[in-house]
Each structure stands twice: as structure tokens, then as C-alpha cells.
Amino acid sequence: MKRRVLLIVFLVLVGGSLASCQHETGSRDGGLTQDEGIVWRVAGNTHETDLIYETPGGVERQKLSLTVEDGVVTDMDMTIETTIAASIEYQQGFLKEVAPIVVGVPLAQLGEFDRLSGASLTTNAFNEAVDLLKQKLL
């Protein structure tokens, strides 16, 4: 009986260890998930992508749209698709803060933003997406 209990405990511990060794799909810094990748779709001067990243509440997704004319960001929009109340608050705050400091700025001069409006995960995903767009266009 004692051996059977020890065997069960051992199997539970080994099973838990193996489960934690599963392939990790998200980046460690809260950026975009690696399996989804970043794909910029282009229609004229408008570039659109999906920001996809892990949060403690689950996977978040927003549509990001940047219009770039003559190398300058002339418009920016982000569609918030989450239903998690805390995430909505962070993402709305992020959008309110980021748009005025992005629109009117040459794409080449956009740098990395620190946490805007407390939305560190959204900010990281935005930075990563903009960096890839800059690589693509510049």
C-alpha cells in the first residue's frame, strides 16, 4: 500500500514536471506570440496588423493600423477586441496616450516606448510591431 501511494505521488510529480516543459509559444517579455508572427497587410499607404500577446488573463488581440505617407505617420488606429475589463482600461489608456505621440512623426524616428498608461504588455506588442514595420519600409 505504501509503495502504491509513493508511485502515485511520483507519477503526479513527473506529470506536472513534463507539463511545464511544453513548447512555449509566447515571448518572455509579453510581446507578440511567436506562433502567430507579425504580418503587416498593406492597402495604399495604410498598414494593418494584429497585435497578439499573452496576459495573465489570456491571449489579447487588437488590430493596429498605421497610415504612412512620405515616411511620416499620418494616422493611427487600434481596435480593442478584449472583453476583460482591466485589459480594456489599460488598452484604452494606451491608445489615448500613444496616438498623439505617433501621428505626425517620421516612422524612422519612432523609438521604443516604455509602459504607456500602465499597459506594459500592449506597449511591448506595439513596439515590436512598429519595429518590424520600420525594417520593412526603411
C-alpha positions, 0 to 999 in steps of 0.5 A: 500500500505504501509503495502504491501511494509513493508511485502515485505521488511520483507519477503526479510529480513527473506529470506536472514536471513534463507539463511545464516543459511544453513548447512555449509559444509566447515571448518572455517579455509579453510581446507578440506570440511567436506562433502567430508572427507579425504580418503587416497587410498593406492597402495604399499607404495604410498598414494593418496588423494584429497585435497578439500577446499573452496576459495573465488573463489570456491571449489579447488581440487588437488590430493596429493600423498605421497610415504612412505617407512620405515616411511620416505617420499620418494616422493611427488606429487600434481596435480593442477586441478584449472583453476583460475589463482591466485589459480594456482600461489599460488598452484604452489608456494606451491608445489615448496616450500613444496616438498623439505621440505617433501621428505626425512623426517620421516612422524612422524616428519612432523609438521604443516606448516604455509602459504607456498608461500602465499597459506594459504588455500592449506597449511591448506588442506595439513596439515590436510591431512598429519595429518590424514595420520600420525594417520593412519600409526603411 
